[in-house]
Amino acid sequence: MKLNKKWITGLGAAVLAIVVIAIISGASARRKEAAKHNVEVRMTHENAPRPIRYEEVRAEPLSRDRSFPGFVKASEETALSFRVGGPLTEVNVVLGEPVKKGDLLMQIDPRDFEDRILSLEAQLDGAAARLENARQDYRRTAELFEEKVVPQADYDRAKSAMDSAEAAVKNVEVQLQIARHALEDTALRAPYDGTVTAQRVENHEMITPGAVVLQYHAIDDIEIVVQVPENEAANAPMDTDGIFAFVTFPALRGQEFKADLKEWSTQADPTTRTYTAVFEMKAPTANRILPGMTATVTFRESFDRSPVVTVPVSALTSAEDGASRVWVYDAESGRVEARTVQTGGLNGASRMVVSEGLSAGERVVVSGSRFLHAGRAVRAIND
């Protein structure tokens, strides 16, 4: 039997169409199932507790932070010199090594000074002998004068001779004391515990009285010197009460040290028109901070003694009407609510004063507030 060609062609097209329709229908069903699954996953994700960080609200005195660059200075710095002159015979100095108070640093040849003392001691013996003779003469003359054997003039001469002999003894005694002091001054000793920073002369040189021979300082306590602009100095109190500072050093990154305000200068620098403020602190024991190093001084002044509520700037968001708000976290329910607040000025660089809307003890979200909504379940990660 012969089949019609046209009938076979039409049957093939119909089968192909049925197959295509079946494939399309299956793909559509799979897309619908995948979309449904995605919706379920998204809803599950959205309903999962959102991780947040919170901060408990505290009321603290309002303060103001100001930072200035500065440099380190030794608490004590001394230019050492001899009070007497002569050839240098001994140098016991190693730059940078610690020295104890009273240690011998340099020595001038003491021979001339010792000879001077020996000479004066001999002069003192002679003057003492002459004084004894003058006293004996005076006693004899005084006895005779009382018996009216010698005239008034002889008595006066004996008295004057004794007084002159006593004065001569005192004069030699004073010279001897000066000579002994000069002998002591041939030894240059450390005035306090410290370190020699510079040596200006070498051994065997002839030393001139008053010429600087050593630079010396103590660094157990250090000072940080900063220059304060006139607008800051005008508002700062001239006493040192209530003002402190935190000092950081580029050489000691990540470390902060407390320093006390030591003094203000009331005389402006003629070039920079700034005023000098000096802070003092104990030198760190674990690290070496040396004079000349740079520092940053952040000192704080409490200018409002009444406590105020402050929150991190990151805790603030904007409501639909443009007002400032925060998210308050309820630890018992594990949920958050929006709270409109009234803000004031900045307190420092990263905190905002909240004048209305928050109370001490409440918890505000400081991180993770994006996409929060009222009643949203959250999970505090700093608990």
C-alpha positions in Angstrom: 0.0 0.0 0.0 1.4 3.4 -0.9 1.5 6.1 1.8 0.7 9.7 1.0 3.9 11.8 1.3 2.1 14.8 2.4 0.3 12.9 5.2 3.7 11.6 6.6 5.2 15.1 6.5 2.2 16.6 8.4 2.4 13.8 11.0 6.1 14.5 11.7 5.5 18.2 12.2 2.7 17.4 14.7 4.9 15.1 16.7 7.7 17.7 16.8 5.3 20.4 18.0 4.1 18.1 20.7 7.7 17.4 21.9 8.6 21.2 21.8 5.4 22.0 23.9 6.3 19.4 26.4 9.9 20.7 26.8 8.7 24.3 27.2 6.1 23.2 29.8 8.7 21.3 31.8 11.1 24.2 31.8 8.4 26.6 32.9 7.5 24.3 35.8 11.1 24.1 36.8 11.4 27.9 36.8 8.3 28.3 38.9 9.7 25.7 41.4 13.1 27.5 41.6 11.4 30.9 42.0 9.3 29.5 44.9 12.4 28.0 46.5 14.3 31.3 46.2 11.4 33.2 47.8 11.3 30.7 50.7 15.1 31.0 51.1 14.9 34.8 51.0 12.1 34.9 53.5 14.0 32.6 55.8 17.1 34.8 55.5 15.1 38.0 56.2 13.4 36.5 59.2 16.7 35.2 60.7 18.1 37.3 63.6 20.4 40.0 62.3 23.8 40.3 64.0 24.4 43.7 65.7 26.7 45.4 68.1 25.3 47.6 70.8 26.5 50.1 73.4 25.0 50.8 76.8 24.2 54.5 77.2 26.1 56.3 79.8 25.9 59.9 81.1 29.3 61.5 81.3 30.7 65.1 81.6 31.1 66.8 78.3 34.7 67.2 77.3 36.7 68.6 74.4 39.7 67.0 72.8 42.5 69.0 71.2 45.6 67.5 69.5 48.9 69.2 68.8 52.2 68.0 67.6 55.1 68.3 70.1 58.6 67.1 70.9 60.2 65.4 73.8 62.4 67.2 76.3 64.4 65.9 79.3 63.0 67.0 82.6 66.4 68.1 83.7 69.1 69.4 81.4 72.5 70.8 82.6 75.6 72.2 81.0 78.4 71.2 83.3 81.5 73.2 83.8 84.4 73.5 86.3 84.5 76.4 88.8 88.3 76.3 88.7 90.8 75.9 85.9 93.8 73.7 85.2 95.0 70.7 83.1 92.5 67.9 82.8 93.9 64.6 84.0 91.0 62.2 84.2 87.9 61.6 82.1 85.3 58.9 83.2 82.6 59.5 80.6 80.9 57.1 78.3 78.1 58.8 76.3 74.7 57.4 76.8 75.5 55.3 79.8 73.6 55.9 83.1 75.4 57.8 85.8 74.6 58.0 89.5 74.6 61.2 91.5 78.1 61.9 92.9 80.0 59.8 90.4 83.3 61.3 89.2 83.0 62.5 85.6 86.2 64.5 85.2 89.2 65.5 87.2 91.5 68.6 87.0 95.1 68.2 88.2 94.8 68.9 92.0 98.5 69.5 92.8 98.5 73.3 92.7 95.4 73.3 94.9 96.9 70.9 97.4 100.1 73.0 97.5 98.0 76.1 98.2 96.4 74.4 101.1 99.7 73.3 102.6 101.0 76.9 102.3 97.9 78.3 103.9 98.0 75.8 106.7 101.6 76.9 107.5 100.5 80.5 107.4 97.7 79.6 109.8 100.1 78.1 112.2 102.2 81.3 112.2 99.2 83.5 112.6 98.0 81.4 115.5 101.4 81.6 117.2 101.4 85.4 116.8 97.9 85.6 118.2 98.9 83.6 121.3 101.9 86.0 121.9 99.6 89.0 121.4 97.1 87.6 123.9 99.8 87.1 126.5 101.1 90.6 126.0 97.6 91.9 126.4 97.0 90.0 129.6 100.2 91.3 131.2 99.5 94.9 130.0 96.0 94.7 131.3 97.2 93.6 134.8 99.7 96.4 134.9 97.1 98.9 133.6 94.8 98.0 136.4 97.6 98.6 138.9 98.2 101.9 137.2 101.7 100.9 136.3 101.5 101.5 132.6 99.7 104.3 130.8 96.5 104.1 128.7 98.4 104.2 125.5 100.4 101.0 126.2 97.1 99.2 127.1 95.5 100.4 123.8 98.5 99.2 121.8 98.4 95.7 123.4 94.7 95.5 122.8 95.0 96.5 119.2 97.8 94.1 118.5 95.7 91.2 119.9 92.7 92.2 117.8 94.9 92.4 114.7 96.4 89.0 115.4 92.9 87.5 115.8 91.8 89.1 112.5 94.9 87.7 110.7 94.0 84.2 111.9 90.5 84.5 110.7 91.7 85.8 107.3 94.0 82.8 106.9 91.2 80.4 108.0 88.9 81.9 105.4 91.5 81.6 102.7 92.1 78.0 103.7 88.4 77.2 103.5 88.3 78.7 100.0 91.4 76.7 99.0 89.8 73.5 100.2 86.6 74.2 98.3 88.7 74.9 95.2 90.4 71.5 95.7 87.0 69.9 95.8 86.0 71.7 92.7 88.8 70.1 90.7 86.5 67.0 90.7 83.5 67.3 88.4 80.7 65.0 89.8 77.3 64.1 88.5 74.7 66.5 90.1 71.9 63.9 89.9 71.1 60.5 88.3 71.3 61.0 84.6 73.2 60.5 81.4 76.0 62.4 79.7 74.9 63.5 76.2 77.9 65.4 74.9 81.6 65.8 75.7 83.1 69.2 74.8 86.8 68.7 75.9 89.4 65.9 75.8 91.7 64.7 78.5 94.9 66.7 79.1 93.3 69.9 77.8 93.7 73.1 79.8 90.3 73.9 81.3 89.0 77.5 81.7 86.7 78.1 84.7 83.0 78.3 83.6 83.6 76.8 80.1 81.1 74.0 79.3 82.8 70.6 79.3 79.8 68.2 79.4 76.1 68.2 78.5 74.0 66.2 81.0 70.4 65.3 81.4 67.9 63.1 83.3 65.2 61.2 81.4 63.4 59.2 84.1 60.8 62.0 83.8 60.2 63.6 80.4 58.5 66.7 79.2 56.5 67.2 76.0 56.5 70.7 74.6 53.6 71.8 72.3 52.8 75.1 70.7 49.2 76.2 71.3 47.5 78.7 68.9 46.3 81.9 70.4 42.5 81.1 70.0 43.0 78.0 72.1 45.3 79.7 74.6 42.7 82.5 75.1 40.0 79.9 76.2 42.3 77.8 78.3 42.7 78.3 82.1 46.1 79.5 83.2 46.3 77.0 86.1 47.0 73.4 85.6 44.0 71.9 87.5 41.5 69.9 85.5 43.6 69.6 82.4 45.4 66.4 81.4 46.7 64.9 78.2 47.2 61.6 76.4 50.5 61.4 74.5 51.3 59.1 71.6 54.7 58.6 70.0 55.3 57.6 66.4 58.1 55.4 67.7 55.6 53.5 69.9 52.6 52.9 67.7 49.4 51.7 69.4 50.5 52.9 72.9 49.1 55.9 74.7 50.4 57.5 77.9 48.8 60.0 80.3 50.6 63.2 81.0 49.9 66.2 83.3 49.9 69.8 82.3 53.0 71.3 84.0 52.9 74.9 82.8 51.6 77.5 80.3 53.6 80.3 78.7 52.0 83.7 78.8 54.4 85.1 76.2 53.7 84.4 72.6 56.4 83.4 70.2 57.1 86.5 68.1 57.2 84.5 64.8 54.4 81.9 65.1 52.2 83.8 67.6 51.7 80.5 69.6 52.0 79.8 73.3 54.1 77.1 74.8 52.4 74.4 76.9 54.5 71.8 78.7 53.3 68.4 79.8 55.2 66.0 82.0 55.1 62.2 82.5 57.2 59.3 83.7 59.3 57.9 80.9 58.1 54.4 79.7 60.0 51.6 81.2 59.5 49.1 78.5 60.7 51.4 75.7 63.2 54.3 75.3 61.8 57.7 74.7 64.6 60.1 74.1 64.8 63.9 74.0 64.1 65.3 70.5 61.6 62.6 69.5 58.2 63.7 68.2 54.9 63.2 69.9 51.2 64.0 69.5 49.5 65.5 72.6 45.7 65.2 72.9 44.6 67.1 76.0 41.1 67.3 77.3 39.3 69.9 79.2 36.0 69.3 80.9 34.1 72.5 80.3 30.6 71.3 81.4 30.4 69.5 84.7 26.7 68.3 84.2 26.6 64.8 82.8 25.3 64.4 79.2 24.4 61.4 77.1 26.6 60.7 74.1 26.5 58.0 71.4 28.8 57.0 68.6 28.1 58.8 65.3 27.6 55.4 63.8 24.5 54.8 66.0 22.6 57.6 64.3 20.4 57.1 61.3 17.8 59.3 59.5 14.1 58.8 59.8 11.7 59.3 56.8 11.0 62.9 58.0 14.7 63.6 58.2 14.9 63.5 62.0 17.7 61.7 63.8 17.0 58.3 65.3 18.7 55.4 66.9 17.8 51.7 67.2 17.2 50.7 70.8 18.0 47.0 71.5 15.8 45.0 74.0 17.9 42.2 75.3 14.9 40.2 76.8 12.9 40.1 73.5 15.9 40.1 71.2 14.3 42.8 69.1 14.9 46.5 68.2 12.7 49.6 68.0 13.4 52.9 66.4 13.7 56.0 68.7 13.7 59.6 67.5 16.3 61.6 69.4 17.3 65.2 69.7 21.1 65.7 69.0 23.5 68.4 70.1 27.1 69.0 69.1 30.0 66.6 68.7 31.8 65.5 71.8 35.3 64.7 70.5 35.8 63.4 67.0 33.4 60.4 66.9 30.6 60.9 69.5 27.4 62.9 69.3 25.6 64.5 72.3 21.9 63.3 72.6 19.9 65.9 74.6 16.5 64.1 74.4 15.2 60.6 73.7 17.7 58.4 75.5 18.3 57.5 79.1 21.4 56.0 80.8 21.3 52.2 80.9 19.5 51.7 77.5 21.3 49.9 74.7 21.7 51.4 71.3 22.8 49.6 68.1 26.2 50.9 67.0 26.9 48.4 64.2 24.6 46.4 61.9 21.7 48.9 61.8 21.4 48.7 58.0 18.1 47.2 56.9 16.7 47.1 60.4 13.0 47.6 60.9 10.7 47.9 64.0 10.4 44.5 65.8 13.2 42.9 63.8 14.8 40.0 65.6 18.5 40.6 66.2 21.4 38.8 67.7 23.9 40.8 69.7 27.5 39.6 68.9 29.1 41.5 71.8 27.2 39.6 74.5 
